[in-house]
C-alpha cells in the first residue's frame, strides 16, 4: 500500500518537488518495473522531476541513462537536471565525455549545487588519463575555489585543497 501511494505521488502530485522526492524513493527499490515511468518522467517540464527520473534510471539501467544524459547534454538545462546529467555521464560513462562534463561544471555558477557536484567531478578527474584534459579539469576546480567569496574561503579552501585536490593527487599517485 505504501509503495502504491508513493507511485501515485510520483505520477500525480501537483508539487514538482514532491514528485521528485517520490521518484527518489522509487529509485531506492531498484525495480526495473519503473524503467518506462522513469524514461517518461525524464521529459517532464520540471528540472527537479526530470533530474530525479534520470538519476533513478541510472540505478536500474546505466546504459539507458547514459544515452538519455548524452541526448540531454546538448540541451540548455539547469538545476537538478543539469547535475543529474553530469552525474550520469560520470557514473555511466568514461573519459570520452570529459568535454561535456567539464562544460557543465564550468557553466554552473558559484553555488551550493556546484560545491556539492565538486565531489563527483573530482572523482571523475581522478580517472582522467589525458594530461591536457586533466590539467583543464584541475584548473577548473582551482578557479571555482578562487571564485568563492572571501567570507567563505576560510571554510571551503581547506576542504577543496585537502579533501578534493588531495584526494585526486593520492589516487593519481596510487595509479602510478
N, C-alpha and C positions, 0 to 999 in steps of 0.2 A: 504494500500500500504506500509506503514511504517513497519507494522508487517511482511508482506511478505518479505520485504528487510532484516529485522533482522533474519528471519528464514533462508534465503539464506546465509547470512553471517555466521550464526551458523553452517551451514552444509558444506559450500564450501570454505570459505575464506582460503587462504594459510597460513595466520599467525595464529598460535595457540592461542596466547593471545587475538587476535581479536575475534576468535571463542568463547573463554571462556567468554569474555565480552558480546557477543551476547547471549550466553546461560543465563548469569546472567539477562539480560533484559527480556528474555522469561520467566524466573522463576517468575519475578515480576507480570506476568499476572495471575499466579496461575491457569493455564488452564490444566486440566488433559489430554487434547488432545495431549500434548507433552510428555506424560509418555514414550511411546515407543522410541521416539527420545532420551530422557534423558537416558534411560536404555542402548541404544546402544552407546551413547557418553561416558558412564562410561568406556567402553572398549577402548577408544581412547589411542593412544600411548603417547599423551601429558598429563602430570600430571595436567596441568592447565585446559585443556578441561575436563578431567575425573573428576577432583575435582569440577569444576563448575557444571557439569552434576549431580554429586551425591548430591551436595547442592540443586540444582534445584528440583531433585526428592523428596528430603525431604520436600520441600514446598508443594508438591501435594499428596505425598503418603509416610508418615513417616515409616510405616511397611516395605514397599518395599525398601526404602532407608536403613533402619536398616539391612535388610537381605543382601543387597549389601555391606554395610560397614563392616558387620561381615565377609563376604567372603573375601573382600579385605584386612582386617586387618591381615590376615595370610600371605600376600604377602609383599615383600620388596618394599616400595613406598617412595616417598619424595615429597617435595614441597606442592603445594596446595592440592593435593590428600591426602597426609598424614594428613593435617589439616582438610580437609573435612571429612575424615573417623572418626577422633576423635570427631569432632563437631556433626556428625550424631549419633554416638554411645552415646554421652552425651545427645543430644536433644531427640532422639527417644528411648533410652534405659533406663536401670535402673542400680542400683548398681552392678549388676552381671557382667557388662562389665568393672569394675574397673581395673582389671589387664591389659586388652588390652589398655585402655585409658592411664593408668599410664605408661605403657611401651612406648607408642607413645610419650608422653610428655617427658619422661626421655631420649629418643633417640634423641630428637631434640637438635641440637647444640645451644649454646647461640647465639640468633639472634633476629631480629625484629619479625620474624614469631613466635618464641616461646613466646616472650613478648606479642604479640597480642593474642595468644592462651591462655595465662595465665588467662584471664577473664573467658573464658568458663570453663577452668579446675577448677578455684576457685569456680565457681557456682556449678559445679559437686561435688566438695569436700564438699560444704555446705549441700549436700543431702546425703552424705555417712554416714551410721549409724554404720557400723562395725568399732570398735575402732582401730584395727590393720591396716586396710586399711586407715582409716582417718589419723592416725599418719604417715604412709608411704607417703601419698599424701602431707601432710603439710611439712614433711622433704624434699620432692622433690622440693616444692616451695622455701623453705629456701635455699636449695642447689643451685637452679637456681639464686636466689637473690645474694648469695655469690660468684657465678661464674662470675657475671657481672664485667667487668674490672673496676678498681678503679676510672678511669676518669669519668665514667658514673654513679657511685653509688650515688653520691650526688643528682642526679635527680631521679634515679629509686628506691632507698631504701625507701623514704617516701611513694611513690606510692604503692610499694609492701607491706610494713608494715602496712600502714593505710588503703588504699583502698582495697587491696586484702585480706591480713590476717585479718584485722579489720572487713571487711565485712563478712568473714567466721565466725569469733567469734560472731558477732552480730546475724547472722542467727542461729547459734547453740544455743545461749542463748535464743533467741525467741522461738526456738523449744523445749527448756527445756533440 
